[in-house]
Amino acid sequence: MLLATACGGAPTNDEAASRRSLSGTWEAKQGDSSFQFSEDGKVVFSQDGLPAEGTYTLVDGDSVRIVLPSKAPFALHREADMLHLPGPPGREVIYERAE
């Protein structure tokens, strides 16, 4: 029973703090896309004004795994106050917290 509780769905204190620090809207420095994270593990990705709802999980202190309908899962990497969406050389998208 203890093992099931330890592996259960409630986030740890560290994970809850990480979700709080991630929650809110992040906008691309270039282009028209954004991520809106909520503390309950839900995310809305908008591109060119079209939203897609999905989920996210914290992989480690610096990575966020995103799952959206009709797309392969992908990861964002967090560095200071920026989120990086890797791409081909010169095509990485950087997101900053919206004010």
C-alpha positions as CSV (number, residue, x, y, z in Angstrom):
1,M,0.0,0.0,0.0
2,L,2.8,2.4,0.8
3,L,4.4,1.8,-2.6
4,A,1.1,2.6,-4.4
5,T,0.8,5.8,-2.5
6,A,4.3,6.9,-3.2
7,C,3.9,6.3,-6.9
8,G,0.3,7.8,-7.0
9,G,-1.0,10.8,-9.0
10,A,-0.4,13.6,-6.5
11,P,2.6,15.7,-7.4
12,T,5.5,16.0,-4.9
13,N,6.3,19.3,-3.3
14,D,9.1,19.8,-5.8
15,E,6.9,19.0,-8.7
16,A,4.1,21.2,-7.5
17,A,6.6,24.1,-7.1
18,S,7.9,23.4,-10.7
19,R,4.4,23.4,-12.1
20,R,3.6,26.7,-10.3
21,S,6.8,28.3,-11.7
22,L,5.8,27.1,-15.2
23,S,2.1,28.0,-15.1
24,G,1.0,30.9,-17.2
25,T,1.4,32.0,-20.8
26,W,4.7,31.7,-22.7
27,E,5.0,33.4,-26.1
28,A,7.4,32.8,-29.0
29,K,10.0,35.5,-29.5
30,Q,9.4,35.2,-33.2
31,G,6.3,33.9,-34.9
32,D,2.7,33.6,-33.6
33,S,2.7,30.7,-31.2
34,S,2.3,30.3,-27.4
35,F,1.9,27.7,-24.6
36,Q,-0.5,28.2,-21.7
37,F,0.4,25.9,-18.8
38,S,-1.9,25.2,-15.8
39,E,-0.8,23.7,-12.5
40,D,-3.0,20.6,-13.1
41,G,-0.8,19.3,-16.0
42,K,-2.9,20.7,-18.8
43,V,-1.5,22.9,-21.6
44,V,-3.0,24.8,-24.5
45,F,-0.7,25.3,-27.5
46,S,-1.8,28.1,-29.9
47,Q,-0.3,28.7,-33.3
48,D,-1.7,31.3,-35.8
49,G,-4.7,31.7,-33.5
50,L,-5.6,28.0,-33.5
51,P,-5.6,26.4,-30.0
52,A,-4.9,22.7,-29.3
53,E,-5.4,21.3,-25.7
54,G,-3.1,18.7,-24.3
55,T,-1.2,17.6,-21.3
56,Y,2.3,18.0,-20.0
57,T,4.6,16.2,-17.6
58,L,7.8,17.4,-16.0
59,V,10.6,15.0,-17.1
60,D,13.3,16.5,-14.9
61,G,14.2,19.9,-13.7
62,D,14.8,21.3,-17.2
63,S,12.4,19.4,-19.5
64,V,8.7,19.4,-20.1
65,R,7.1,16.6,-22.2
66,I,4.1,17.9,-24.2
67,V,1.3,15.6,-25.6
68,L,-1.1,17.2,-28.0
69,P,-3.8,15.5,-30.2
70,S,-2.6,14.4,-33.6
71,K,1.0,15.2,-32.9
72,A,3.9,13.1,-31.7
73,P,5.0,13.9,-28.1
74,F,7.8,16.5,-27.9
75,A,9.9,18.2,-25.2
76,L,10.6,21.8,-24.3
77,H,13.8,22.6,-22.5
78,R,13.7,25.2,-19.8
79,E,16.7,27.5,-19.3
80,A,16.3,30.4,-16.8
81,D,13.2,32.3,-18.0
82,M,13.0,30.8,-21.4
83,L,11.6,27.6,-23.0
84,H,13.4,26.2,-26.0
85,L,11.6,24.1,-28.6
86,P,14.4,22.3,-30.5
87,G,14.4,22.1,-34.2
88,P,16.8,21.9,-37.2
89,P,19.8,24.2,-36.9
90,G,18.7,27.8,-36.9
91,R,15.0,26.8,-36.4
92,E,14.8,26.5,-32.7
93,V,11.8,28.4,-31.2
94,I,12.3,30.3,-28.0
95,Y,9.4,31.1,-25.7
96,E,9.4,33.8,-23.0
97,R,6.9,34.3,-20.2
98,A,4.1,36.8,-21.3
99,E,3.7,39.8,-19.2
